[in-house]
Amino acid sequence: MTKMVRKQLFITTEQNRKLKERAAATGFSEGELIRDGIDLKLAQEPEEQRAWRDIVDETVAKLSGAWAERENLDEEMREIRRRWNRRSLLLGKKSPFLRKKSK
């Protein structure tokens, strides 16, 4: 059995009435119903987070094929890396794309 922690809380008289009715009707204890309700509420994704996730998913879906139709992808990637290397050298930083020359 999971370790339990005692909590005291206030509920309205209406909530108390409905809780007792549901417990009697289902055969579950009031505590089980309360714990299940807490689990349900905690499992719900907050509206802001859900909206942000939807925006990210939509953006990723739009961008997922952005490079698919390019025929010279290798050449374009080499050019991008060359620009990063040049920028890194100008800033005095080591570029992650610079390869060590083998002897």
C-alpha positions as CSV (number, residue, x, y, z in Angstrom):
1,M,0.0,0.0,0.0
2,T,1.2,3.5,-0.8
3,K,2.3,5.6,2.2
4,M,-0.4,8.1,3.1
5,V,-0.1,11.6,4.5
6,R,-2.9,13.1,6.6
7,K,-4.5,16.3,5.2
8,Q,-7.4,18.3,6.6
9,L,-9.4,20.4,4.3
10,F,-12.7,22.3,4.2
11,I,-15.4,21.5,1.7
12,T,-18.8,23.1,1.2
13,T,-21.9,21.5,2.6
14,E,-23.0,20.8,-1.0
15,Q,-19.7,19.0,-1.8
16,N,-20.1,17.0,1.4
17,R,-23.6,16.0,0.5
18,K,-22.6,14.9,-3.0
19,L,-19.5,13.1,-1.7
20,K,-21.6,11.1,0.7
21,E,-24.2,10.3,-2.0
22,R,-21.5,9.1,-4.4
23,A,-19.7,7.1,-1.8
24,A,-22.9,5.3,-0.9
25,A,-23.9,4.8,-4.5
26,T,-20.5,3.4,-5.7
27,G,-19.3,1.6,-2.6
28,F,-16.0,3.6,-2.6
29,S,-15.0,5.4,0.6
30,E,-15.1,9.2,0.7
31,G,-11.3,9.2,1.0
32,E,-10.9,7.1,-2.1
33,L,-13.2,9.5,-4.1
34,I,-11.3,12.5,-2.8
35,R,-7.9,10.9,-3.7
36,D,-9.3,10.0,-7.2
37,G,-10.5,13.5,-7.7
38,I,-7.1,14.9,-6.7
39,D,-5.4,12.5,-9.2
40,L,-7.8,13.6,-12.0
41,K,-7.2,17.3,-11.3
42,L,-3.4,16.9,-11.1
43,A,-3.3,14.9,-14.4
44,Q,-5.1,17.6,-16.3
45,E,-2.7,19.7,-18.4
46,P,-2.9,23.4,-17.6
47,E,-4.6,25.4,-20.3
48,E,-1.6,27.7,-20.9
49,Q,0.7,24.7,-21.3
50,R,-1.7,22.9,-23.6
51,A,-2.0,26.1,-25.8
52,W,1.8,26.5,-25.9
53,R,2.3,22.8,-26.8
54,D,-0.3,23.2,-29.6
55,I,1.6,26.2,-31.0
56,V,4.9,24.4,-30.9
57,D,3.4,21.3,-32.6
58,E,1.8,23.3,-35.3
59,T,5.1,25.2,-36.0
60,V,7.1,22.0,-36.1
61,A,4.6,20.5,-38.5
62,K,4.9,23.5,-40.8
63,L,8.7,23.4,-40.7
64,S,9.3,19.6,-40.9
65,G,9.5,19.6,-44.7
66,A,11.3,22.9,-45.2
67,W,14.5,21.3,-46.4
68,A,13.0,18.2,-48.1
69,E,12.8,19.6,-51.6
70,R,16.4,20.9,-51.7
71,E,18.6,19.1,-54.2
72,N,21.9,20.5,-53.0
73,L,21.4,20.1,-49.3
74,D,25.0,18.9,-48.7
75,E,26.4,21.9,-50.4
76,E,24.1,24.3,-48.5
77,M,25.1,22.7,-45.2
78,R,28.8,23.1,-46.0
79,E,28.2,26.8,-46.7
80,I,26.3,27.3,-43.4
81,R,29.2,25.6,-41.5
82,R,31.8,27.7,-43.4
83,R,29.9,30.9,-42.3
84,W,29.8,29.6,-38.7
85,N,33.5,28.8,-38.8
86,R,34.3,32.3,-40.1
87,R,32.1,33.9,-37.5
88,S,33.7,31.9,-34.8
89,L,37.2,32.8,-35.9
90,L,36.3,36.5,-36.0
91,L,34.9,36.3,-32.5
92,G,37.9,34.3,-31.3
93,K,35.8,31.3,-30.5
94,K,36.3,27.7,-31.5
95,S,33.7,26.5,-33.9
96,P,32.1,23.1,-33.3
97,F,32.3,22.5,-37.1
98,L,36.0,23.0,-37.4
99,R,37.7,19.6,-38.1
100,K,41.1,18.8,-36.9
101,K,43.4,18.2,-39.8
102,S,44.9,14.7,-39.8
103,K,48.6,14.4,-40.3
